[in-house]
């Protein structure tokens, strides 16, 4: 005999995104979407659906995800909430967990990661911190690799020289790199374009962020 599907609630003000999740889950016998709502107040009116796991967008009108999760914690402790957001800041993460979320996922996480998280929360009760941060670390590593693949060795050298001495003039940089000033200008413009920045300060900040210097 097959186990009963896990009853789910989807709470998100983006109708298209919520519908896409529901359609995806409809094809998986492990789950059954019993409640859909555009915000926390709408969820409260439909709470008799008896969800075991609720996927809650944090940024919604009328009643946001933080208040919705806190309400679940206080009134329906049998419902375990997963906070969902594009915002990766530690402040938002901690606020969601403090409200009572059992885990935190990026809104653009992979399908496999999302489905695994639903099962994990339903069975175990929470997502371990390393799992919650897995997507962010993987994305950062991927972004850094992509950037390094775009930049030439001379553009990287230019960025590192800027980090070492941001006050250097184009003439001084040209002398250090043993090329002409116009060539250095080309390195600068290439680095700006590939890194999507518009100033020396932005280039230096990005180099430190991705560990390109020292």
C-alpha positions in Angstrom: 0.0 0.0 0.0 1.4 3.4 -1.0 1.9 6.0 1.8 -0.6 8.9 1.8 0.6 12.0 0.0 2.0 14.9 2.0 -0.6 17.6 2.1 0.9 21.0 1.1 -0.1 24.6 1.2 1.3 27.1 -1.3 1.2 30.7 -0.2 2.5 33.2 -2.8 1.1 36.4 -4.3 2.6 35.6 -7.7 -0.2 33.6 -9.2 1.8 32.3 -12.2 4.6 31.1 -9.9 2.2 29.5 -7.5 0.3 27.8 -10.3 3.5 26.5 -11.8 4.5 24.9 -8.5 1.0 23.4 -8.1 1.2 21.9 -11.7 4.7 20.5 -11.0 3.5 18.9 -7.7 0.4 17.5 -9.3 2.6 15.1 -11.2 4.3 13.7 -8.1 2.3 11.1 -6.1 4.2 12.0 -2.9 2.4 15.3 -2.6 -1.1 16.8 -2.6 -1.7 20.6 -2.7 -4.7 21.2 -0.4 -4.5 25.0 0.0 -3.4 27.8 -2.3 -3.4 31.4 -1.2 -2.1 34.8 -2.4 -1.3 36.0 1.1 -1.5 35.1 4.8 -5.0 36.5 5.3 -6.3 34.4 2.5 -4.5 31.3 3.9 -6.1 31.9 7.3 -9.6 31.7 5.7 -8.7 28.4 4.1 -6.7 26.9 6.9 -9.1 24.0 7.3 -7.2 22.4 4.5 -4.8 20.8 7.0 -1.5 21.2 5.4 1.5 19.3 6.8 4.0 21.5 5.0 3.5 25.1 3.9 5.6 26.8 1.3 5.5 30.5 2.2 6.7 33.5 0.2 8.1 36.0 2.6 7.2 39.2 0.7 3.5 39.4 0.1 0.8 42.1 0.5 -1.8 42.3 3.2 -0.2 39.6 5.5 3.4 38.8 4.7 5.2 35.6 5.1 6.8 36.4 8.4 3.5 37.1 10.1 1.9 34.1 8.3 4.7 31.7 9.6 4.4 33.2 13.1 0.6 32.6 13.0 1.2 28.9 12.0 3.7 28.5 14.8 1.1 29.8 17.4 -2.1 28.3 16.0 -1.3 25.3 13.8 2.0 23.8 15.1 1.3 20.7 13.0 2.0 22.7 9.9 5.7 23.1 9.1 6.7 26.2 7.1 9.4 26.6 4.5 10.3 30.2 3.9 10.8 31.0 0.2 12.5 34.2 -1.1 14.9 35.7 -3.6 16.4 37.7 -0.7 19.4 35.9 0.7 20.4 38.3 3.4 21.2 36.9 6.8 18.8 39.3 8.4 15.8 38.0 6.3 16.9 34.4 6.9 17.1 34.8 10.7 13.8 36.7 10.8 12.1 33.9 9.0 13.6 31.2 11.2 12.8 33.2 14.3 9.1 33.5 13.2 9.0 29.7 13.1 10.2 28.6 9.7 11.6 25.1 9.5 13.9 26.0 6.7 14.7 28.6 4.1 15.0 28.1 0.3 15.9 30.4 -2.6 12.9 31.1 -4.8 15.0 30.1 -7.8 16.2 26.8 -6.3 16.2 23.7 -8.5 13.3 21.4 -8.8 15.1 18.4 -7.2 16.3 20.6 -4.3 12.8 21.9 -3.8 11.1 18.5 -3.8 13.8 17.0 -1.5 13.2 19.9 1.0 9.5 19.2 1.1 10.2 15.6 2.0 12.9 16.5 4.5 10.7 19.0 6.4 7.7 16.6 6.4 9.7 13.6 7.7 12.5 15.2 9.8 10.9 18.5 10.7 13.5 20.9 9.5 16.2 21.6 6.9 19.8 21.5 8.3 21.6 24.8 8.0 24.1 23.5 5.5 21.3 22.3 3.2 19.6 25.7 3.5 22.8 27.5 2.4 23.8 24.9 -0.3 22.2 26.7 -3.2 23.8 30.0 -2.3 27.3 28.5 -2.1 26.8 26.6 -5.3 25.6 29.7 -7.1 28.5 31.8 -5.8 31.1 29.2 -7.0 29.4 29.0 -10.4 29.3 32.8 -10.8 32.9 33.1 -9.9 33.9 30.4 -12.4 31.9 32.0 -15.1 33.5 35.4 -14.4 37.0 33.9 -14.5 36.3 32.2 -17.8 35.3 35.6 -19.3 38.3 37.6 -18.1 41.6 37.5 -19.9 44.8 37.1 -17.9 45.8 40.7 -18.7 42.4 41.9 -17.5 42.9 40.0 -14.3 46.3 41.5 -13.9 44.9 45.0 -14.4 42.3 44.3 -11.7 44.9 43.1 -9.3 47.1 46.1 -9.9 44.1 48.3 -9.2 43.5 46.5 -5.9 47.2 46.9 -4.9 47.2 50.6 -5.7 43.8 52.1 -6.7 45.4 55.6 -7.1 47.6 54.6 -10.0 47.1 56.6 -13.1 46.6 54.9 -16.5 50.2 55.9 -17.4 51.6 54.2 -14.2 49.5 51.1 -14.9 50.7 51.0 -18.5 54.3 51.2 -17.2 53.8 48.4 -14.7 52.2 46.2 -17.4 54.7 47.2 -20.0 52.1 48.2 -22.6 50.8 51.5 -24.0 48.1 53.6 -22.3 45.5 52.8 -25.0 46.1 49.1 -24.4 45.5 49.6 -20.6 42.3 51.5 -21.5 41.2 48.4 -23.5 41.8 46.2 -20.5 39.8 48.5 -18.3 36.9 48.7 -20.7 36.9 44.9 -21.1 36.9 44.3 -17.4 34.1 46.8 -16.9 32.0 45.2 -19.5 32.5 41.6 -18.4 32.1 42.4 -14.7 29.2 44.7 -15.3 30.6 47.6 -13.4 31.2 51.3 -14.3 34.0 52.5 -12.1 37.4 51.6 -10.7 35.8 51.3 -7.2 33.2 48.8 -8.5 36.0 46.7 -10.1 38.0 46.6 -6.9 35.0 45.7 -4.8 34.1 42.9 -7.2 37.7 41.6 -7.2 37.7 41.3 -3.4 34.2 39.8 -3.4 35.2 36.9 -5.6 38.6 36.4 -4.2 40.5 37.6 -7.2 42.9 39.6 -5.0 45.4 39.0 -3.4 
